[in-house]
């Protein structure tokens, strides 16, 4: 675990793996206060990430957290603080996944405001020239199939280290400009305490449901776990 620097700036609590200037913190807060809009494609997230360049980090992505379903009508983006905020949880799981040899967007910082109900954000290094694997599935079936061994290998590493992603589907796989895969969205992740065979089944079922529901090529279901 890297050294984490904690700071409160204009009522926002930050935790970062590097020191950030007040100017950089102000830029982040401006992003936090803006409207991130809505997602534009199936399986690609409820809200789009926002991008920024800071001198201490280079190109970064800011992920905000919002509820879905009926709860969003009552409380769109605030969570009850029960001991660990959502962004810190995802920050920690990204570090654990990276240590397990899985390629993930590198976490830089997380931030929150409010208590006991809070809003929160995760700051990540940008995956350059990225596109969602689900788009590749829809546009070039043969090319998409060529990525399945690498995706299967990454999931097998998660299984080996008892990490259940919970929501791993084709929309949570990114490809960078060099066609390297990245697994994203660990905010629901948890450590698995039951048998690895049941964890494999869980990954197969979640992936398969997404392939079927969104009418992706059937062969995309063929993970080697």
N, C-alpha and C positions, 0 to 999 in steps of 0.2 A: 504494500500500500504506500503510495507516495505521500510525502508530507503535505498536509492540507492547511491552508491559511484561511482563517475565519475573520470576517470583518462585517460590520454593520454600517451601511451607507444610505442615508436618507430613508431610514426605517426598513430597508431591504437587507436581509441577512444573506451573505455570500460565503461560500466555501469553495476554494480553488486550489489547484495543484501548483499555482504560481501567483506571485503578487501582481495585482491589477491596479493601475493608477486610478485616481478619482475620475479622470476624463473617460477612461474605459468603462468604469462602473456607471457613469452617467449615460453613456451610449447604450449600455445594456438595459438600464432602467427605461430609457426612451422606447426601446423595443418592447419591453414588458408591458408598457402602458398603451401600446398600439393595438389595433385590431388585427389578429393574424388571419382572418378570413376563414374559409372552409376548404376542405379537401376537394380535389377535382376528379378523382378516379377511384373506382372500387378497389378495395384492399390496400389503399395507399394512405390510410390515416384519416382521422376525423378532422384535423386541422393541419394546414401545411406548415412546415418549419420556416423560420425566418433566418436570414443570412446577414453576417456582419464581418468586417475585417478589423481586428485590433492589433496594435503593435506588439503586444505581449504574446499573442496566440496565432496570428495569421488568420486565415479564413475559418470562420466558425459557423455553426448552426445553433439556433436557439429553439428548443422544443418546449412548448407550453402544454399543460395538461388540462383536458376538458372531459367532462362526463358525457356518456352517450345514453340513449334510451330515455325512458320516462323521467328519470332523475334529473336529466339536463334541463327539463322544463322548470324545475324548482330551484336547482342549484347547479349552474353550468360549470363553474371552474374553481370552487372552493372545497377544501377537504378539512376534516377534523384531525387535528394533530393528536395522535395517540402514541407518540414516542419516536416515530421515524417518518420523515416526510417522503413523498413518492419519488421526488427527484434524487434524493440521497440513496434510496433503495436501488434505483436504476443505475446511478453512478457506481455503486459498489458492485453490482452484478456485472456491469460492463468490464470493470477491472478484473473480476474473477474469471470472466469468460476469456479475456485477453491473456491472462496468465495460463489458462488451460489450452492455449494455442489456437484460439478461434479469432478470426479477423472481425473486429467490431470497430465502429467509430470511436475514437479515443475520447473519453470524457475529460473535460477541462475544468468545469465548475458546476455548481448548482446554486440556486437562489430561491428565497421565499419571502413572503410578506404576509403579516397578519397572524393573530393568535386569539383563541384556539382554532379558528377557521382560517386557513391559509391558501394563498395562490402560490404556485411554484413553477420553476423553469429549470431545464437542464441545458448546459452549454457543451457542445461537442466540436471536435475538429471536423471540418467539412470533408466528405468523401468527394473527391474531385471528379467532375464529368460523370456523375452517377446517373443511373436509370434503374427503375424497379424491374426485378425479375419477372413480375407479372406482365409487364408490357412486352418483354421478350417472348414470353409464352404465347401471347396473343398475336404477335407480329411474325415470329419465326420459330415454329415448332421444333424443327430439326436443330437449330442453334440452341434453343432452350434445353433440349434433352442432353446436349453436351455438357451442361453445367451440373447435372444431377449427381455425378460421382463426387464432385467437390462439395456440393451442398450436403450430401449424405455423410461425407467425412466430417464436416463441421458439426452436424447433429450428433454423430457418434461420439465426438469429443465432449459435447454437452452431457450426453448420457453417461460417459465414463466418469465425469466429475459431478454427477448427480444434480445437474442443473436442469430444471424444467422451465422452459421459456414460457409455456402456457399458451401463447398466441402465435406460434411460428407457422406462417403460411407464405405463399409466394410473394405477397406484397411486403413482407418483412425481410426480404433479401434484396440487397442492392448490388449492382455491378459498377465498378469504377471504370475509368477510361482505359485501364489495362485489362479489363474483364476479370478482375479479382472480385470474389464475392465477399460481402459484408452482411452479417446478421445484425438487425436493428430491433429497437423497441423491447427492451428488457424490463419495462416498468411493472409487469405482472409476474416476473420470474420468481421462483422459489426453489429452495433446496428440496430434493426428493429423498424420502426416507424409506420408500418401499422397494420392491425388486426392480432391477433394471429392465426386465422383460416387460413389466407393466409401464415403465417409462417409455420404452420403445413404442409400445402400443399407443400410448397417449400422443406421441409425436406423429405416428402414422395417421391416427384418426383425425387430428386437427388439420394436418396438411391435406388429407384426402377430402374432408368436408369442404374446404375452401376450393379445391380443384373442381369438385362437383357443383357446388353452389354457383360459382362464377363461370361455369362452362369453359374451363381451360382444357387444353388437350388431355385426354384421359391418361396418356403415358406419363404425364408429369407426376402422377401419383406414385410412380415406381421408385420410391426411396429405398436404398440398400442399407437397412438398419439391422 
